[in-house]
Amino acid sequence: MIPSIHNRGSDTAGLIRYLYGPGTHEEHIDPHLIAAYDPLTPDPGRDPQATYARLARLLDQPVNALAENRRPDKHVWHLSVRAAPEDPILADEDWAAIARRMVAATGIAPDGDETACRWAAVRHADDHIHIIATLVREDGRRPRRHNEARRAQTEARSIEADYGLRRVTPGDGTAAKRPTSAERHKAERQGRDLTAREELRETVRRAVAGAASEQEFFDRLKDAGLLVRTRVLPSGDLRGYTVALPGDRNKGREPIYYSGSELAPDLSLPRIQERFTTDPATPEPANDDPREHRPAPRSAPADARRTATNAAWAALFAFDQGDEGAVAAQIAATGEVLDALAKSSALHTRQQLRDAAWAFERASRSHTRADFRHAQQLRRAARELVRSGPAFGRGEDGAGTAMVIDTLVFLAVAASRWHAQRHHSQQAEAAGQAAEHLRAAYRQAAAAPLAALQERGRRIPPSLRRHQEAALRTALPELADTVLAEPGWNALAATLTDAAQAGHNTQALLTEAAAHRELDTADSISEVLVWRLRRTADLPAYAPAPKAPQASRAADQQPVAPHLTTSPAPRAPRR
């Protein structure tokens, strides 16, 4: 159950006309009074003799009794209370009791207070009610409404328990502002899935993803087709910005602008500026060893996905270090990677990735202030994803997408656990939802590259397979039986073959892959090991069987020398 206190106004009669009227789309059905400060309050919805003006006069009477210079400018209080879609339809008597509890909890009409504010509750739909009140008590004083929104939320949680309704996760004041009903109706009229506020928030978040400066951020906003205004201080420093959709206009045909803070708390200009840094990128270690394995050149999108995988894997270890500002930064930067990935990935994974980014957006904000000095590797990865352009979802591009999504699932799960431990209920739930969307995206992205690896794995000679199984049992004795029974074992066997041929110690790779992060949250341990090994050994993510001439196939299928699976390996290249 969601209570929403709306902006105060000064036109009691105008709000009553709206509540009893047909609504913007004639969605108001059978509007009628269900409760009020006085049981004898007239109901314009059911009593032909009652009028909107008469009800307004009754509610305004304590206001009008004051001297004109003592009357509050905005004296109309408006609260809506909405049930969840899956909740049962409540009777009028139930909604009346809920209305009384709400005006008592918010200080409008405390229980037993005979000189409280006048109020009325109107129902014009199955799933919600509206409460209108005037903010002058019968004794001429103002009501005590300190923390009224929080008290309304607390009472809503109690009502949910008493009526067996869906338990809404309590908020903490860090959520983005919900679109108003007027914004939703406008989007419906224009045939848009999202309101202007939601579409702007998504576009701005994508513009932030990996941006290294204010100029790059604003350039991205303009490239996305938004109207952008900036406010500059006399010193020449930026004070803030506002954005608008070109087609979203008011009655005067002027664009409707939103500030960043109106879209989400972390999209204000000062909060965005915290993400920028002049710290140089960490240089890659030199590699002068001619024996070192050098992978075949990859496309720019594939390289960007490999970089993002390495950055996401490194970010996982921040959760174990105990620095809350660093973890909050890693979570926020993970949201940037998801936004960039959703923008640049192939069509068959784009919607699930967009849903994951949309869900994770709530997980990226909490009262723990992010220290972005610790998250620049992820932010640079997001920037590379944007700059590398769209991936086509085939070959190394598609396999690279599967590889990075596989690691991002673990990041989302880690974020959910971290938030849950700190009782950040909304954020924990959002990260969990993002993980589910990522799993769905992974199944789409991984289908082709895993099928190619599994086909190769089925063709491995028995003698070589026995060597690989022995390495698996030695390295992971408790997990070996599970892995060998999974469909992904063939793909893992092909990966172990590739690692051995590249000169790696497969037993050591398996031990490292299992030791550095848990596997108990994986749907398929063998598939997780495939991507971890291919990342660690810097093997191509997409590796189908080569099309060899008929005469040479027998030679191609000869076992790899056993010493390759056990001998010390050269240093695996790190990123």
Steps between C-alpha positions, in 0.01 A plus 500: 500500500648832390397832661597813305472854637453738207595865467282731705255731323252776573195387300289260707210508255729431203646185658150380595383548140793291379441220754130478412551564128555245224879522508736568212402179320162447666672260736308626805213256555222560756679770703355517852584597856609212723597689818532855633560705813120497560276202414237748376732654238307524170613276213469658152552156348191339654278789622333699218449792740870524588733713292877533461480860619314402819759235588780748431338763725471252785866398474617863468291634789785501759725672245246769418434558871851640536587861428605528138860582586526181713376259237768271351568558131485128423256337735390191301658169605471201265598138565442202271525143626543227238491121540734270308364349175498149648309604815132404538236765439412653836149599606405861566495426873862381484612807306312723747693344790827544307417868438441560873830332585684715248364836617576398858856387420588815302370741764204627295242351735653314796274248674277666759586855391165679465656821366710340227504593132201430278552231238318275254598177323377432145515171312473495121689178418539151643863533599539841665344788690567874526487695825451877490542714810535869588804597706328706768357326805158575650679695776681716241844343551707314241532122517827340614620320187869449573636200298150440364624308194709262710213449745265426211743237371529343846124482532475347152732217608276437800187502281659248261560261789150545645320446167733233356608723212825496307783621723663792320873538566549811716687788341793701633461829315756422228259381230435698185180702500207308359321641195177678585165370378484793258837397353383141464177601329692727264732214403197279432343766278823532304543123469827489696596211727688732737413840637720794400659494846587129472629529143718795597635316803599201290663718234694707754625187677630366168671832435670479839627145436878526482499874416835653596402868511210743508551579132481133399187458713321797342612400149344157555173657616483710183596205280209308656265772373422670832458872547762612753530819703782578740514754783829682554615686810656851469836329553445303181455168683202283414219507755264246349321374191152421375385271220183456296363275230440699179141375473404546867340845522257686723180675396703796381696267268818553701732208583461358853841495663608283794808554712726203563396483865133481394584186301696324775702611806830383348444679168547852635804672355707490824435126539593437136818705538608270785538223243755687291867464580831610354677189628687333214398154397698223662763399241503147372805294602764465232514166325838433341499121528488360143364173638195673646174399333369780282131472404376575154386861443144570615245754384458821696164390655651163597804668653275738694304206638820325601613817680162528674523136611841558657380819669187329635706209629737741678202690645374183668797503734409846630204341677742302718713798607252670735527855359135601465568808288702287256225236478231764445712642218545157341123445513431840341762437231349158433182686413701702247635180342146359476375821336786493250455130430126539445566784257762315294395133500328301229124504462437150639650595839423872506159494668606274787814709550291817495267347760801404711639854481158645582467277808858548618458878486321482838780285645761762409369759751509482879600720791853358476695764307697356209874568481554485124879497529459125551278437196685657210586166341130420463425852380771477234354165395159664458660772289668241276168322451341825383791604280548158337154515346232233469577128502331271249455213743689247289841341531738664745259793554220271615726278709657807661152618594427164662830518688438846646137423587611185683724714723239775541256243641745440785539876549122548521469214751788643707332843495170348614670323792695812597184712508304233687765484772450874553120477488480694173184309406408676177854492368545131584177411325594708194842336468335159523258592222791621287677166552194316366489719189874444451453123522237522226733714286784254561293207372441692176861612458667172601295262287712517182853513650423221748350286225824537301712406801277206591527365147879516523491341844303201373770434242790489747672156503437285810866503611511882510161517672634272775792737558260792529269314734798411719605867513145597595479240780838604639425872491131489604436168676172615663353645179633252242201262496257791463701654217539170312123446513418842356435559127770766509776248574569457128551877464731497801695205353551699178615800704749287695634373168548855374672602825736202485589570138579861599749370757296546817483270802132404489496367854634832630249694291211297640620547855534875450162531330319327787696660785459868418121513509215278615320272258191422708290769327574363152227327300772303320841463665655366181390804297632741763832317491505523120483880508737537793762281333465670165534841667793400723690324220402772250356243262261597219146511638363350179689186395314269259666191356719585199383370166793273417542314169386136508856366466628680806210444741658193658813696578299790638330269750818357652523554876697793634814382680409425864778721638314807378230450762739470793819690426558849644352760273637832386344802669145548376451847357305730734279794424 
